[in-house]
């Protein structure tokens, strides 16, 4: 189970999952209410987080990272929950990753001060807003990306105009398929622009994101990722030569899909440098899922990319899906069709539909005949399930779904309800998606 300090807030029945009529409930008391998403009292649909599975995924990936000689700054954009981000830092993560200035504000207000802002901040307007953030949090350990001379020029214009701002640490971003310098010459120009700022900007390392480098075929994807990681290593070598051996440097990469490729390509050159760290930014892996990340871990296994204690281990079998979506059967309008009260406003669907995992009737789990019902279509707030003649569903049954792609599911919820192994609610984690 998850331990540590929790944000205190109040719950009422305007929040998904909270039973009707509840108002001004202190979040610290939610575990005493005995709520279960299948008991007929909680408002459905609702998303839950199995705390044991999340903690297991956390401990597993941190263990892998330690043995691989790398650090982690988990990406907070996945849950946008300071409580969950803090639990990862308290367990040993180096820091926290955010995607924009507002997300950085959320984490800083929660006391999470070591941040990677894994994105460009834009032009003069973005640089100005970043300066406001830094001025309000002068002790923050903040690193930002830059992938163009223009972005460096915007930053330095603002930083030179305000001597009270501390020097800003900048990571030169390389990239493929999204942002990032595409060539060594492009990266060199960015680096020289940073070094030419008289110390107001600090060349603190190099960063990349390999997850956007996907191509139509696996061979093309492998070649694109390998090329990107080689470019990143070359920029790191160039940077080290320019700043000398005494400057601490960060090399950062890695989502939750190709982390093994990152470690294979970048850990060796970084480990040979006594004043540098390789920093992964994986986020969704701590939640895992029953779709896109399950398939990703199967691909890691095919590559033989996951090992613990020097022994190849199945990533797919080691990580556990931690999220569940619960919805009620509203209608059985015709043979072979069931309609559940869950739709595109309630669950992710960009990388696969939710999958049926179980059913409950009057709060009791019941077996489901195979093949399991299949989600074939989503409306805004309805899910259409295809049934076989053997399927025994009734109006009012509660269906437990696994999801695909945590990032685009979690962002639909103001509160994530943490549950124990039986599904009983024990915690409430507020989110800040804006």
VMD Tcl script that draws the C-alpha trace (Angstrom):
set ca {
  {0.00 0.00 0.00}
  {1.02 3.60 -0.52}
  {2.21 5.50 2.53}
  {3.45 9.01 3.19}
  {2.00 12.50 3.43}
  {-1.29 13.10 1.63}
  {-2.96 16.29 0.54}
  {-6.09 17.03 2.54}
  {-9.18 18.19 0.68}
  {-12.92 17.71 0.79}
  {-15.06 15.36 -1.25}
  {-18.67 15.78 -2.29}
  {-21.07 14.23 -4.77}
  {-20.00 16.52 -7.62}
  {-16.91 14.31 -7.93}
  {-17.02 11.08 -9.92}
  {-17.41 8.08 -7.65}
  {-18.65 9.90 -4.55}
  {-22.07 8.55 -3.49}
  {-25.03 10.94 -3.90}
  {-25.73 13.08 -0.87}
  {-22.15 13.12 0.40}
  {-20.79 16.59 1.11}
  {-17.76 18.08 2.85}
  {-16.14 14.70 3.49}
  {-12.54 15.04 4.66}
  {-10.39 13.06 2.26}
  {-8.51 11.45 5.14}
  {-11.75 9.71 6.16}
  {-12.57 8.13 2.82}
  {-11.00 4.81 3.79}
  {-13.38 4.49 6.73}
  {-16.50 4.51 4.56}
  {-16.15 1.01 3.17}
  {-16.89 2.08 -0.40}
  {-16.52 -0.42 -3.23}
  {-17.21 0.48 -6.87}
  {-19.39 -2.62 -7.29}
  {-21.56 -2.18 -4.20}
  {-24.18 0.06 -5.81}
  {-23.41 3.14 -3.74}
  {-20.52 4.83 -5.53}
  {-21.43 6.96 -8.53}
  {-20.43 5.21 -11.72}
  {-18.44 5.20 -13.91}
  {-15.39 5.57 -11.72}
  {-11.65 4.96 -12.06}
  {-9.69 3.18 -9.32}
  {-6.01 2.62 -8.64}
  {-4.89 -0.65 -7.09}
  {-2.34 0.70 -4.62}
  {-0.57 -2.62 -4.19}
  {-0.08 -2.99 -7.95}
  {1.15 0.61 -8.28}
  {3.61 0.18 -5.41}
  {4.78 -3.13 -6.88}
  {5.40 -1.54 -10.29}
  {7.23 1.33 -8.59}
  {9.52 -0.91 -6.59}
  {10.15 -3.17 -9.59}
  {11.15 -0.37 -11.95}
  {13.27 1.42 -9.36}
  {15.06 -1.84 -8.69}
  {15.66 -2.31 -12.41}
  {16.99 1.23 -12.68}
  {19.37 0.86 -9.76}
  {20.80 -2.34 -11.20}
  {21.12 -0.73 -14.65}
  {22.96 2.24 -13.13}
  {20.39 4.85 -14.15}
  {18.15 7.33 -12.35}
  {14.47 8.13 -12.87}
  {12.44 11.33 -12.90}
  {8.94 9.87 -13.45}
  {6.71 11.89 -15.74}
  {3.96 13.46 -13.65}
  {1.79 14.29 -16.67}
  {0.34 10.77 -16.51}
  {-1.65 11.20 -13.26}
  {-0.99 14.89 -12.47}
  {-1.26 13.86 -8.84}
  {1.32 15.38 -6.48}
  {0.61 12.65 -3.93}
  {1.56 9.92 -6.41}
  {4.55 11.88 -7.72}
  {5.77 12.35 -4.15}
  {5.39 8.64 -3.43}
  {7.81 7.91 -6.29}
  {10.37 10.44 -5.06}
  {10.11 9.13 -1.51}
  {10.74 5.63 -2.86}
  {13.98 6.73 -4.52}
  {13.23 8.57 -7.75}
  {15.72 11.36 -8.59}
  {12.98 13.91 -9.16}
  {9.87 14.60 -11.21}
  {9.21 15.37 -14.88}
  {6.56 17.80 -16.13}
  {5.41 18.79 -19.58}
  {4.75 22.52 -19.20}
  {5.06 25.52 -16.91}
  {1.65 25.06 -15.28}
  {2.45 21.45 -14.40}
  {5.69 22.66 -12.88}
  {3.69 25.10 -10.74}
  {1.51 22.25 -9.47}
  {4.50 20.15 -8.41}
  {6.39 23.09 -6.88}
  {3.39 24.01 -4.75}
  {3.39 20.43 -3.49}
  {7.03 20.70 -2.44}
  {8.48 18.73 -5.36}
  {11.33 21.04 -6.28}
  {13.64 18.93 -8.47}
  {12.01 19.08 -11.88}
  {12.70 18.33 -15.52}
  {10.51 20.45 -17.79}
  {10.60 18.02 -20.71}
  {9.45 20.41 -23.40}
  {10.30 23.66 -25.07}
  {8.79 26.69 -23.36}
  {8.15 28.62 -26.58}
  {9.27 32.11 -27.49}
  {9.49 35.31 -25.53}
  {6.07 34.81 -23.93}
  {6.93 31.33 -22.68}
  {10.33 32.51 -21.47}
  {8.64 35.32 -19.57}
  {6.20 32.95 -17.88}
  {9.06 30.62 -16.97}
  {10.87 33.56 -15.40}
  {7.79 34.33 -13.29}
  {7.79 30.73 -12.09}
  {11.48 30.78 -11.23}
  {11.19 34.14 -9.48}
  {8.44 32.68 -7.28}
  {10.50 29.53 -6.62}
  {14.16 30.64 -6.62}
  {15.39 27.48 -4.86}
  {13.80 25.10 -7.36}
  {16.19 22.69 -9.10}
  {14.72 23.16 -12.57}
  {15.98 21.94 -15.96}
  {14.33 22.91 -19.26}
  {14.65 21.74 -22.87}
  {15.82 23.82 -25.83}
  {15.83 22.54 -29.40}
  {16.57 25.74 -31.33}
  {18.74 28.81 -31.21}
  {15.54 30.86 -31.27}
  {14.34 29.32 -28.00}
  {17.73 29.99 -26.37}
  {17.61 33.59 -27.55}
  {14.15 34.05 -26.03}
  {15.33 32.64 -22.71}
  {18.47 34.75 -22.57}
  {16.59 37.94 -23.45}
  {14.43 37.47 -20.37}
  {17.23 36.24 -18.11}
  {19.56 39.12 -19.00}
  {16.81 41.58 -18.21}
  {16.47 40.27 -14.66}
  {19.69 39.78 -12.70}
  {17.72 38.49 -9.71}
  {16.90 35.27 -11.56}
  {19.28 32.40 -10.82}
  {21.09 30.84 -13.81}
  {18.79 28.53 -15.77}
  {19.90 24.98 -16.50}
  {19.14 24.00 -20.09}
  {19.21 20.58 -21.74}
  {19.89 20.48 -25.48}
  {17.10 18.37 -26.97}
  {17.63 15.98 -29.85}
  {14.62 14.44 -31.52}
  {12.89 12.47 -34.23}
  {9.19 12.61 -34.99}
  {8.52 15.49 -32.60}
  {10.65 18.33 -31.18}
  {14.42 18.18 -30.95}
  {17.49 18.97 -33.01}
  {17.80 16.60 -35.94}
  {21.53 16.83 -36.61}
  {24.76 17.23 -34.70}
  {25.32 20.62 -36.36}
  {21.87 21.78 -35.17}
  {22.64 20.63 -31.64}
  {26.06 22.27 -31.73}
  {24.49 25.61 -32.68}
  {22.09 25.36 -29.73}
  {24.94 24.47 -27.39}
  {27.08 27.37 -28.55}
  {24.14 29.74 -28.07}
  {23.78 28.54 -24.46}
  {27.51 28.80 -23.78}
  {27.51 32.32 -25.18}
  {25.15 33.69 -22.54}
  {27.82 34.56 -19.99}
  {26.58 32.00 -17.50}
  {22.97 33.22 -17.37}
  {22.03 29.97 -19.08}
  {23.90 26.79 -18.15}
  {24.48 23.89 -20.53}
  {23.40 21.15 -18.14}
  {23.09 18.18 -20.47}
  {21.28 16.62 -23.39}
  {17.81 15.10 -23.59}
  {15.68 13.22 -26.06}
  {12.40 11.36 -26.42}
  {12.63 8.18 -28.43}
  {8.93 7.29 -28.18}
  {8.02 9.64 -31.05}
  {10.49 8.01 -33.44}
  {8.13 5.19 -34.43}
  {7.96 4.25 -38.11}
  {5.61 2.05 -40.21}
  {7.71 -1.08 -39.75}
  {9.61 -2.49 -36.80}
  {12.91 -2.42 -38.69}
  {12.41 1.25 -39.55}
  {11.48 2.03 -35.94}
  {14.55 0.25 -34.60}
  {16.79 2.14 -37.03}
  {15.19 5.50 -36.19}
  {15.54 4.99 -32.43}
  {19.11 3.74 -32.74}
  {20.01 6.75 -34.87}
  {18.41 9.15 -32.41}
  {20.20 7.62 -29.43}
  {23.52 7.69 -31.29}
  {22.97 11.37 -32.04}
  {22.20 11.97 -28.37}
  {25.43 10.21 -27.34}
  {27.38 12.31 -29.86}
  {25.91 15.53 -28.46}
  {26.81 14.41 -24.95}
  {30.41 13.77 -26.06}
  {30.55 17.21 -27.71}
  {29.07 18.88 -24.63}
  {31.55 17.23 -22.30}
  {34.45 18.47 -24.42}
  {33.08 22.01 -24.35}
  {32.37 22.28 -20.61}
  {35.25 20.21 -19.24}
  {35.27 17.31 -16.79}
  {34.13 19.14 -13.65}
  {30.63 20.17 -14.79}
  {27.83 17.77 -13.72}
  {25.77 16.70 -16.74}
  {22.47 14.96 -17.30}
  {21.63 12.70 -20.21}
  {17.88 12.15 -20.21}
  {15.62 9.96 -22.33}
  {12.99 7.34 -22.10}
  {9.30 6.90 -21.94}
  {7.74 3.63 -20.84}
  {8.02 1.71 -24.12}
  {11.67 1.70 -25.24}
  {13.47 2.24 -21.93}
  {15.52 -0.90 -22.56}
  {16.88 0.53 -25.82}
  {17.80 3.75 -24.00}
  {19.70 1.87 -21.32}
  {21.46 -0.33 -23.88}
  {22.63 2.60 -26.03}
  {23.23 5.39 -23.53}
  {24.21 3.75 -20.24}
  {27.68 2.68 -21.49}
  {28.91 6.14 -22.57}
  {27.35 7.85 -19.56}
  {28.76 5.31 -17.11}
  {32.26 6.02 -18.41}
  {31.82 9.65 -17.39}
  {32.37 10.15 -13.67}
  {30.31 13.34 -13.52}
  {27.16 12.46 -15.46}
  {23.92 10.55 -14.91}
  {21.49 8.86 -17.27}
  {17.98 9.90 -16.30}
  {14.87 8.06 -17.51}
  {11.52 9.86 -17.54}
  {9.16 6.88 -17.61}
  {5.70 7.63 -16.20}
  {2.94 5.36 -17.45}
  {4.94 2.23 -16.63}
  {4.06 2.64 -12.95}
  {0.38 2.25 -13.86}
  {0.82 -0.27 -16.69}
  {-2.44 -1.31 -18.44}
  {-4.33 -4.05 -20.27}
  {-3.62 -2.62 -23.72}
  {-0.86 -0.54 -25.25}
  {1.62 -0.94 -22.39}
  {0.88 -4.63 -22.05}
  {1.81 -4.95 -25.73}
  {4.88 -2.77 -25.18}
  {6.12 -5.03 -22.40}
  {5.60 -8.04 -24.65}
  {7.85 -6.31 -27.19}
  {10.46 -5.67 -24.48}
  {10.37 -9.39 -23.73}
  {10.86 -10.24 -27.40}
  {13.97 -8.04 -27.35}
  {15.17 -9.65 -24.11}
  {15.37 -6.14 -22.70}
  {14.36 -6.58 -19.06}
  {16.66 -8.14 -16.47}
  {16.90 -8.28 -12.70}
  {19.94 -9.53 -10.81}
  {21.56 -10.21 -14.18}
  {18.80 -12.63 -15.21}
  {16.44 -11.99 -18.13}
  {12.94 -11.52 -16.70}
  {9.54 -11.15 -18.33}
  {8.49 -7.52 -18.14}
  {4.99 -8.45 -19.29}
  {4.53 -10.85 -16.41}
  {6.28 -8.65 -13.85}
  {4.34 -5.39 -14.23}
  {0.68 -5.35 -13.14}
  {-2.16 -3.19 -14.49}
  {-3.09 -0.88 -11.64}
  {-6.10 0.97 -13.10}
  {-9.70 -0.23 -13.34}
  {-12.77 1.44 -14.77}
  {-16.11 0.42 -13.28}
  {-19.43 0.89 -15.10}
  {-22.98 -0.42 -14.84}
  {-25.01 -2.33 -17.43}
  {-27.81 0.09 -18.33}
  {-29.58 -1.75 -21.12}
  {-29.83 -5.06 -22.97}
  {-31.77 -3.68 -25.94}
  {-31.42 -6.67 -28.29}
  {-29.76 -10.09 -28.37}
  {-25.98 -9.89 -28.41}
  {-25.80 -6.27 -27.24}
  {-25.28 -4.69 -23.84}
  {-24.93 -0.99 -23.16}
  {-22.85 0.20 -20.21}
  {-22.80 3.66 -18.68}
  {-19.27 4.52 -19.78}
  {-18.06 6.31 -22.88}
  {-15.46 8.52 -24.48}
  {-15.81 11.06 -21.67}
  {-14.94 8.42 -19.11}
  {-12.21 6.18 -20.50}
  {-9.27 6.25 -22.90}
  {-9.84 4.94 -26.43}
  {-7.01 6.47 -28.49}
  {-4.88 3.31 -28.29}
  {-7.48 0.61 -27.84}
  {-10.87 0.12 -26.23}
  {-11.26 -0.99 -22.61}
  {-11.46 -4.75 -22.00}
  {-13.84 -6.65 -19.74}
  {-12.15 -8.23 -16.73}
  {-15.05 -9.16 -14.46}
  {-18.60 -8.53 -13.36}
  {-20.44 -8.03 -10.08}
  {-24.09 -8.43 -9.15}
  {-25.35 -6.92 -5.90}
  {-21.72 -6.36 -4.96}
  {-20.73 -10.01 -5.41}
  {-18.27 -11.19 -8.07}
  {-19.67 -13.60 -10.65}
  {-18.00 -15.71 -13.30}
  {-18.25 -14.61 -16.91}
  {-18.53 -17.17 -19.66}
  {-15.85 -17.10 -22.35}
  {-15.40 -15.55 -24.74}
  {-15.73 -12.40 -22.67}
  {-17.94 -9.54 -23.82}
  {-16.08 -7.11 -26.09}
  {-16.36 -3.34 -26.31}
  {-17.00 -2.58 -29.98}
  {-18.08 1.07 -29.90}
  {-18.09 4.08 -27.59}
  {-20.41 7.08 -27.61}
  {-19.88 10.06 -25.34}
  {-21.24 8.20 -22.32}
  {-22.20 4.74 -23.57}
  {-20.15 1.63 -24.25}
  {-21.55 -0.99 -26.65}
  {-20.61 -4.55 -25.71}
  {-20.86 -7.49 -28.07}
  {-22.15 -10.60 -26.30}
  {-22.27 -14.28 -27.14}
  {-25.39 -16.36 -26.39}
  {-23.57 -17.81 -23.36}
  {-23.07 -14.40 -21.75}
  {-25.26 -13.94 -18.72}
  {-25.51 -10.22 -18.09}
  {-28.33 -8.43 -16.33}
  {-29.29 -4.79 -16.13}
  {-27.57 -3.44 -13.02}
  {-24.51 -5.68 -13.22}
  {-21.30 -3.76 -12.60}
  {-18.54 -4.49 -15.12}
  {-14.87 -4.15 -14.22}
  {-12.80 -2.96 -17.19}
  {-9.10 -2.79 -17.84}
  {-7.94 0.23 -19.80}
  {-5.45 1.01 -22.56}
  {-3.23 4.11 -22.22}
  {-3.29 5.50 -18.65}
  {-2.44 9.08 -19.69}
  {-5.68 9.68 -21.60}
  {-7.82 7.93 -19.00}
  {-6.55 9.54 -15.81}
  {-7.03 13.04 -17.21}
  {-10.82 12.57 -17.09}
  {-10.84 12.35 -13.29}
  {-10.50 15.01 -10.59}
  {-9.92 12.32 -7.99}
  {-8.30 8.90 -8.28}
  {-9.64 6.47 -5.71}
  {-6.96 4.17 -4.34}
  {-8.23 0.69 -3.51}
  {-6.88 -2.37 -1.75}
  {-6.64 -5.84 -3.26}
  {-10.36 -6.46 -2.79}
  {-11.34 -3.23 -4.53}
  {-12.30 -1.46 -1.31}
  {-11.58 2.28 -1.34}
  {-8.85 3.35 1.08}
  {-7.51 6.64 -0.37}
  {-8.37 9.60 -2.55}
  {-5.70 11.28 -4.68}
  {-6.60 14.68 -6.19}
  {-5.43 15.44 -9.72}
  {-4.56 18.77 -11.36}
  {-5.10 18.51 -15.08}
  {-6.29 22.10 -15.23}
}
mol new
graphics top color blue
foreach p $ca { graphics top sphere $p radius 0.5 }
foreach p [lrange $ca 0 end-1] q [lrange $ca 1 end] { graphics top cylinder $p $q radius 0.2 }
display resetview
